[in-house]
Amino acid sequence: MRRNSWQDGVLGTNCPIHPKKNFTYRFQVKDQIGSFFYFPSLNFQRASGGFGPIIINNRNIIAIPFAHPDADIVLLVGDWYTKNHTALRTTLESGEELGMPDGVLINGKGPYRYNSTLVLDGIEYETINVDPGKTYRFRVHNVGTSTSLNFRIEGHNLLLVETEGFYTTQQNFTSFDIHVGQSYSFLVTMDQNATKDYYIVASARFVNETVWERVTGVAILHYSNSKGPASGPLPVAPSDIYNQWSAMNQPRAIRQNTTASGARPNPQGSFHYGSINVTDTYVIQSLPPVRIDGKFRATLNGISFVNPDTPIRLADLHKVKGAYKLDFPNKPHDRTPHMDRSVINATYKGFIEIILQNNDTKMQSFHMDGYAFFVVGMDFGVWSENSRNNYNKWDAISRSTTEVYPGGWTAVLVSLDNVGVWNLRVENLDRWYLGQETYMRIINPEENGKTEMVPPDNQSI
Ligand SMILES: [Cu+2]
């Protein structure tokens, strides 16, 4: 949710919804057109489901940068563990990794039986019904726990057009990597002959395929004039699993469509971010879990976040002392890792640079609530000031969730125009749960009742 940090749904902004209670979100959608999803944000609950898609359409008078598709198709894909979320928490708390998931689900359903040894009989699978010649907008979301997925449709091109509310330059892909928490729209034209059905596949990325073979989501693309079931091997996965340098070319190729209209009737690309001076730089480093005070915890800049007992703005409103600290460090430091309530003290109207440095062992995705950021750079190694020479200053994509390769970094630029307290986190649930998150507190020192919304009347303390 973009505007109102009083009800952003994370513990630093509002109180949890207790069992058997409900909470009504009221919000205005205006400046984000595109594909999103919702999910429970506490206690690992997303691993048990509870997510769903949100589509925000533009007003009719606003042009979209492609012909209107014949229909929308939503695919929620994600890794799945048969253990429930409480058992998964126990695993993490004991210092173990979650390990290989039990499968990948597509819209909550298991794999089509493409292989009678690998897939048991009688599993319910997803079928997408289409008509020959039509073009569909596939909105694909990785709603899973922690596994990066490669998405592909047998025999069909994926024309990338949108990610997380921003139109991209349009490029064809035969397969596309979707990391945890990311959303993409692809236009897919039903231009193949219907001698049979086709496979839709979401398979784990950067893993040993022979070990992870069972962890593959398979749905069916069924033409209305299809002459028979899908058969044969699945479309092949990318072969570069040990060559992440080449895989990184894909996210680097995602560019902003600078001529497309945004949500409002001003051109999406009118914001010349490359010529704005950066006011602050934050280098945020993630490391693998360590034991802190006897507990397994994961850190950002040496701090494993502890949620405040009172949400941050409520603590401000009610003058609750010591609920949080404004001392989140702006770069990695050598102190012993510790647990704390450290929040970033960010400057309203600042234009900041955040470098996400992943020194953990697995792919991570980072998300910032309340904002979209420009993904200006991505590389392997340790970020340095010289890395700025290779930033994309012209047509970087603006989005809310970016991948950060293990042993690499991703640099984003953010214009701090949205007042409130906003969560910055790793989307991989196994690390988020262990403390890899913080908040940015962005307050207008001359608040006049216009830049920050008033708390909703169902806000509580
Ligand atoms: Cu968010």
Residues whose N, C-alpha, C, O or C-beta is under 5 A from the ligand:
A	BS01	CU	M1 M368 D369 G370
